[in-house]
Amino acid sequence: MLDFVVVAMLGVTLVLAYSIYEIRIKKNPLRHRNIQISTAIVLTVALLAFEIDVRVFTDWRELAKSSPYYPSGVADWCLAVHLLFAIPTPIVWAAVIFLALRRFKTGFNQGDFNRFHRISGRVAAGLMVLTAVTGWIFYYVAFVA
């Protein structure tokens, strides 16, 4: 499951970049919305499966013991940094989607909320990228090195 998540995060990052391209360049809010909602649903299911796997079936510490970074605590430090981004990311992303669905009911419009949505969307996208990057670093330090 750990290997799958590492690869999947690359896909998620690319899909989110495409979604941003759809709204910024193509000016297609409907496709942007559909991609965001679909990705959020898929990530929620994947996150739940991952958490169940890690908490019930997989002892990541046992797998990481062969890493030269495990005994020194570097793997734990990398995990802590990763969690600083991974925990708030779905909360921020869910809030951005929820508020957008409430405010853009009648369609895409210019105005104060549009500016707020653009800024909060950038924060959510940045958090997602940082979650992916720190997750890849943790994966490398704990399981590859």
C-alpha positions as CSV (number, residue, x, y, z in Angstrom):
1,M,0.0,0.0,0.0
2,L,2.9,2.4,0.7
3,D,4.3,1.8,-2.7
4,F,0.9,2.4,-4.3
5,V,0.4,5.7,-2.5
6,V,3.8,7.0,-3.5
7,V,3.0,6.4,-7.2
8,A,-0.6,7.6,-6.8
9,M,0.5,11.0,-5.4
10,L,2.3,11.7,-8.6
11,G,-0.9,11.0,-10.5
12,V,-2.9,13.2,-8.1
13,T,-0.5,16.0,-8.5
14,L,-0.6,15.8,-12.3
15,V,-4.5,15.7,-12.2
16,L,-4.7,18.7,-10.0
17,A,-2.3,20.6,-12.2
18,Y,-4.5,19.7,-15.2
19,S,-7.6,20.9,-13.2
20,I,-5.9,24.3,-12.6
21,Y,-4.9,24.4,-16.3
22,E,-8.6,23.9,-17.2
23,I,-9.7,26.9,-15.1
24,R,-6.8,29.3,-15.7
25,I,-6.0,28.7,-19.3
26,K,-9.1,27.0,-20.8
27,K,-11.6,29.0,-18.7
28,N,-13.6,25.8,-18.1
29,P,-15.1,26.0,-14.6
30,L,-17.4,23.0,-15.0
31,R,-14.5,20.6,-15.9
32,H,-12.4,22.2,-13.1
33,R,-15.2,21.5,-10.6
34,N,-15.8,18.0,-11.8
35,I,-12.1,17.1,-11.6
36,Q,-11.8,18.6,-8.1
37,I,-14.8,16.7,-6.8
38,S,-13.8,13.4,-8.4
39,T,-10.2,13.7,-7.2
40,A,-11.4,14.5,-3.7
41,I,-13.7,11.5,-3.6
42,V,-10.9,9.2,-4.9
43,L,-8.4,10.6,-2.4
44,T,-10.8,10.2,0.5
45,V,-11.3,6.5,-0.3
46,A,-7.6,6.0,-0.9
47,L,-6.7,7.8,2.3
48,L,-9.1,5.7,4.4
49,A,-7.7,2.5,2.8
50,F,-4.2,3.7,3.5
51,E,-4.9,4.6,7.1
52,I,-6.6,1.3,7.8
53,D,-3.7,-0.6,6.2
54,V,-1.0,1.3,8.1
55,R,-2.8,1.2,11.4
56,V,-4.1,-2.4,11.3
57,F,-2.0,-4.5,8.8
58,T,1.4,-2.9,8.2
59,D,4.0,-2.1,10.8
60,W,5.9,0.6,8.9
61,R,8.6,0.8,11.7
62,E,9.4,-2.9,11.1
63,L,9.8,-2.3,7.4
64,A,11.9,0.8,8.0
65,K,14.4,-0.8,10.4
66,S,16.8,-1.7,7.6
67,S,17.0,2.0,6.6
68,P,20.2,3.7,7.7
69,Y,18.1,6.7,8.7
70,Y,15.8,4.8,11.0
71,P,18.0,4.3,14.1
72,S,19.0,8.0,14.1
73,G,15.4,9.2,14.1
74,V,15.6,10.9,10.7
75,A,12.7,8.8,9.4
76,D,10.6,9.9,12.3
77,W,11.5,13.5,11.8
78,C,10.6,13.2,8.0
79,L,7.3,11.6,9.0
80,A,6.6,14.5,11.4
81,V,7.3,17.1,8.7
82,H,5.1,15.2,6.3
83,L,2.3,15.1,8.7
84,L,2.5,18.9,9.2
85,F,1.3,19.2,5.6
86,A,-0.7,15.9,5.2
87,I,-3.1,16.6,8.1
88,P,-4.3,20.1,7.2
89,T,-4.4,19.4,3.4
90,P,-7.7,17.5,3.2
91,I,-9.3,19.9,5.6
92,V,-8.3,23.0,3.6
93,W,-9.2,21.2,0.3
94,A,-12.6,20.1,1.6
95,A,-13.3,23.7,2.8
96,V,-12.4,25.2,-0.6
97,I,-14.6,22.7,-2.4
98,F,-17.5,23.1,0.0
99,L,-17.4,26.9,-0.1
100,A,-17.1,26.9,-3.9
101,L,-20.1,24.6,-4.3
102,R,-22.2,26.9,-2.1
103,R,-21.0,30.2,-3.8
104,F,-20.9,29.1,-7.4
105,K,-24.3,27.4,-7.5
106,T,-25.5,29.7,-10.2
107,G,-22.3,29.5,-12.2
108,F,-18.9,31.0,-12.3
109,N,-18.9,34.7,-11.5
110,Q,-16.4,37.4,-10.9
111,G,-16.3,39.0,-7.5
112,D,-14.9,38.9,-4.0
113,F,-15.5,35.2,-3.5
114,N,-13.8,34.4,-6.8
115,R,-10.6,36.1,-5.5
116,F,-10.9,34.3,-2.1
117,H,-11.4,31.0,-4.0
118,R,-8.4,31.6,-6.2
119,I,-6.2,32.3,-3.1
120,S,-7.5,29.5,-1.0
121,G,-7.3,27.1,-4.0
122,R,-3.6,28.0,-4.4
123,V,-3.1,27.3,-0.7
124,A,-4.8,23.9,-1.0
125,A,-2.8,23.1,-4.1
126,G,0.4,24.1,-2.4
127,L,-0.4,22.0,0.6
128,M,-1.1,19.0,-1.7
129,V,2.2,19.4,-3.5
130,L,4.1,19.7,-0.2
131,T,2.2,16.7,1.1
132,A,3.4,14.7,-1.9
133,V,7.0,15.9,-1.8
134,T,7.4,15.3,1.9
135,G,5.7,12.0,1.6
136,W,8.2,11.0,-1.1
137,I,11.1,12.1,1.0
138,F,9.8,10.1,4.0
139,Y,9.3,7.1,1.7
140,Y,12.8,7.3,0.4
141,V,14.4,7.8,3.9
142,A,12.4,5.1,5.5
143,F,12.1,2.4,2.8
144,V,14.5,3.0,-0.1
145,A,17.8,4.2,1.3
